[in-house]
Amino acid sequence: EVQLVESGGGLVQPGGSLRLSCTASGFSFSSHWMHWVRQVPGKGLMWVSRINGDGTTIHDADSVRGRFTISRDNTKNTLYMQLSGLRAEDTAVYYCARQFLGYFDLWGRGTLVTVSS
Amino acid sequence: DIQLTQSPSSLSASVGDRVTITCQASRDIAKNLNWYQQKPGQAPKVLISDSSKLQIGVPPRFSGGGSGTHYTFTISSLQPEDFATYYCQHYDNVPISFGQGTRLDIK
């Protein structure tokens, strides 16, 4: 089955760290740009970061640059996001998404990150 | 950075109505615009890509258009399953961005 499954979310204190994972199955993972998109509960979508197929090109949103690091392991068909220096405003559902041509054609169900003391 | 201004932010309509949502970009994005539908508790789903290309399996009552900085998304005859939140998204360059969303409710 073609799918993306996120994991690694949870409750973390301000200033803390967390690593999110997104495991892909059913398609050629290394052929696709992959993205992280987040959504504060009840609010809109915000693009966070993207990485190309071989992991050599990365782009981040200004609000997370220097704190969040996207990476991938194509041998494990897994996308990662290392979150550090977490703030209350980083509380959100984090989705991984596959890029096809210019759009996101496959999304995971998301993993909730809650930053609170 | 490109800003997308989506309007209206919310909309109440009835089954059978025709509704149109607009998305204004802060500069020319050359039709590099997609539309997504999101239902509560679900991930977004792409409906329209490249301003007007209907995704496979998406009913033809959905359509998109526009160019330059101005884009529209139309549902020609609302069905009960269409009540959801809709987002535009550009991919002209990075950072990628989404519109603020349009929540479509039943009147």
Contacts between the chains, C-beta under 8 A, distances in Angstrom:
chain1	res1	chain2	res2	distance
A	35	B	96	7.6
A	44	B	87	6.9
A	44	B	98	6.1
A	44	B	99	7.7
A	44	B	100	5.2
A	44	B	101	4.6
A	45	B	36	7.8
A	45	B	38	7.8
A	45	B	44	6.7
A	45	B	87	5.7
A	45	B	89	7.5
A	45	B	98	4.4
A	45	B	101	7.4
A	46	B	98	6.9
A	47	B	89	7.9
A	47	B	95	6.2
A	47	B	96	4.2
A	47	B	97	6.3
A	47	B	98	6.8
A	50	B	94	7.2
A	50	B	96	7.4
A	59	B	94	4.3
A	59	B	95	7.2
A	61	B	95	5.2
A	62	B	1	7.9
A	62	B	95	7.0
A	95	B	43	5.7
A	95	B	44	7.9
A	97	B	43	8.0
A	101	B	49	6.8
A	101	B	50	7.9
A	102	B	32	5.9
A	102	B	34	6.9
A	102	B	49	6.5
A	102	B	50	6.7
A	102	B	91	4.3
A	103	B	34	4.4
A	103	B	46	5.0
A	103	B	49	4.5
A	103	B	89	7.6
A	103	B	91	6.9
A	104	B	34	7.7
A	104	B	36	7.7
A	104	B	44	7.2
A	104	B	46	6.3
A	104	B	89	7.7
A	105	B	46	5.9
A	107	B	43	3.6
A	107	B	44	6.2
A	107	B	45	7.7
A	108	B	43	6.6
A	109	B	42	7.9
A	109	B	43	6.1
A	110	B	43	6.3
